[in-house]
């Protein structure tokens, strides 16, 4: 049961690290995915990250990803959903399962990849460690977050949003309460 939960709760909100190493601090650069969605790029700790949630419905080769219906948590192929309301995709992007994230066709834009655990560790260490990095990466207001957004400064410019998750039974949970990266 734990394995199923883990597979279905993966939320890919931000793409990490371009393979093109550029030390520019500009936040005006953008990259476009195969669906035509534009993502603003930010440089944090000598890594490039996108500031917008991944919202692509095709793999890099053009194959379409599967939509995960409300109760179809027995998927064994790449799929996505979003908190049972497509309108949430504009703000939070899509919620991808493990199979989609690890599919060799790739979800990220050409020259980009889904960040590794090591890349996340580099980012959080550079921002002062796990105990403070979250606040430096969270949207500062309570526009998307529940009433308490303690220690949120977004001083990194990352603008993390609380996309919530999905339980194995298909129920959407905690949108506005947390984000998983």
C-alpha positions, -999 to +999 in steps of 0.1 A: +000+000+000+029+024+008+044+018-026+011+027-043+008+058-023+043+069-032+037+063-069+006+084-070+016+113-048+046+124-068+041+161-077+065+175-102+062+212-098+095+225-110+120+213-134+156+214-124+189+222-138+193+227-175+221+208-191+234+242-204+253+258-175+249+296-176+256+317-145+232+344-156+210+358-128+184+370-152+148+358-146+136+370-179+148+340-199+121+314-207+119+279-221+089+264-239+076+228-237+063+206-264+027+218-257+037+255-261+037+263-223+063+289-214+083+286-182+104+315-167+139+304-157+156+314-125+192+308-115+196+297-078+229+285-064+245+280-099+215+258-110+188+268-134+152+261-123+118+269-138+095+291-118+063+276-131+048+242-124+053+215-151+021+214-171+029+193-201+006+165-215+031+151-240+065+134-237+094+151-256+089+127-286+053+139-290+036+108-274+006+119-253+006+111-216-024+094-201-049+113-180-055+095-146-092+094-139-105+099-103-106+063-092-081+047-116-051+044-092-041+010-106-022+026-135+010+010-144+019+035-171+027+072-171-002+093-163-012+126-148-042+143-131-048+174-112-068+176-081-099+165-100-103+200-115-085+209-147-088+246-138-061+240-111-036+231-138-031+268-146-019+275-112-004+243-100+005+223-131-001+186-134+003+159-108+023+131-125+027+095-113+060+077-109+057+061-143+054+094-161+083+110-143+106+080-150+095+073-186+126+074-209+106+096-234+109+124-208+085+151-196+110+180-194+118+203-222+148+196-245+179+204-226+162+200-193+154+171-169+135+163-138+158+172-109+176+145-090+177+141-053+213+153-054+202+185-072+175+191-046+201+186-018+225+211-035+197+236-037+185+232-001+220+232+013+229+263-006+198+280+008+208+273+044+196+237+049+163+219+052+151+239+082+152+272+064+153+265+027+115+258+024+107+293+036+131+308+011+114+288-017+077+294-008+054+320-022+053+347+004+016+355+005-014+334+015-029+338-020-025+301-027-015+289+008-038+282+037-040+310+063-006+303+079+024+306+056+050+307+084+086+318+075+078+322+038+101+349+022+106+335-013+140+352-011+153+326-036+127+336-062+116+299-065+079+307-057+069+272-045+031+266-045+010+242-024-002+218-051-012+191-025-014+155-035-036+125-043-044+095-021-044+060-034-082+060-035-081+090-059-091+117-034-073+150-038-057+162-006-042+193+009-043+217-021-033+249-004-015+231+024+017+216+010+037+209-021+059+179-028+091+182-048 
